[in-house]
Amino acid sequence: MALFHGTLILTETESHGGLRLPIDFLFRSLAEDRGQQAIGIILSGTGTDGTLGLKAIHGEGGMVVAQDPKSAKFDGMPRSAIATGLADYILPLKQCLRN
């Protein structure tokens, strides 16, 4: 998935046998498309996917939110996001999902 001119689009993935980072891809396109209006939220997950995308969002002046690792079933992705030092907010899951 990617954001292009305000529209969420599905893209074909090319399998090169390497590591796929779909959250990073989505977040980088979000940062490029929406700039300061971009908001990236990292929730429970393993690995580091999303971390590079959050850096792009922060670099464009957007907002970065990470789930508090204590409330995450899998804390790898939130911990990676928090370790960047770029998270504007570190919130329990219930606060991340508020309207």
C-alpha positions in Angstrom: 0.0 0.0 0.0 1.0 3.6 -0.6 -0.5 7.0 -0.5 -0.4 8.9 -3.8 -2.1 12.3 -4.3 -4.3 11.6 -1.2 -5.4 8.2 -2.5 -4.5 4.9 -0.9 -3.3 2.6 -3.6 -2.4 -1.1 -3.7 0.8 -1.9 -5.4 2.3 -5.2 -6.7 5.2 -6.4 -4.7 8.3 -7.6 -6.4 9.8 -10.6 -4.7 13.6 -10.3 -4.6 13.9 -12.8 -1.8 14.9 -10.0 0.6 13.3 -8.4 3.6 9.9 -6.7 2.9 9.1 -3.7 5.0 5.5 -2.7 4.0 4.9 -0.3 6.9 8.1 1.6 6.1 7.0 1.8 2.4 3.5 3.1 3.4 4.8 5.6 6.0 7.4 7.0 3.5 4.7 7.5 0.9 2.5 9.1 3.6 5.3 11.5 4.6 6.0 12.5 1.0 2.3 12.9 0.2 1.0 14.6 3.3 4.1 16.3 4.8 3.2 18.0 8.1 -0.3 16.5 8.1 1.1 12.9 8.3 0.6 10.9 11.4 2.4 7.5 11.9 1.3 5.2 14.7 3.3 2.1 15.5 1.4 -0.6 17.4 2.3 -4.1 18.6 4.5 -6.1 16.3 7.9 -7.8 15.9 10.9 -6.5 14.2 11.7 -2.9 13.1 9.3 -2.4 10.2 7.9 1.2 10.4 11.0 2.8 12.0 12.4 4.2 8.8 9.0 5.4 7.7 8.6 7.2 11.1 11.9 9.0 10.5 10.5 10.2 7.1 7.3 11.4 8.7 9.2 13.2 11.5 11.5 14.7 8.9 8.5 16.2 7.1 7.2 17.7 10.3 4.5 15.1 10.9 3.4 13.4 14.1 4.9 10.1 15.4 3.1 8.0 17.9 4.3 4.7 19.4 2.3 2.2 21.5 3.7 1.9 25.1 5.6 -1.4 24.9 4.1 -2.4 28.3 0.6 -2.6 26.6 1.9 -4.4 23.4 1.5 -8.1 22.9 4.7 -7.9 20.8 7.0 -5.0 21.7 9.6 -5.1 19.0 8.1 -2.5 16.7 7.1 0.0 19.4 10.5 -0.3 21.1 12.3 0.2 17.8 10.2 3.3 17.1 10.8 4.7 20.6 14.5 4.1 20.3 14.7 6.6 17.5 13.9 9.4 20.0 11.4 10.8 17.5 8.1 9.7 19.1 6.0 12.7 19.9 3.8 10.4 22.1 4.2 7.0 23.7 0.7 5.9 24.7 -1.1 2.8 25.9 -3.1 1.0 23.2 -6.4 2.4 24.4 -5.2 6.0 24.0 -3.6 5.2 20.5 -7.0 4.1 19.3 -9.2 6.9 20.6 -11.3 8.9 18.2 
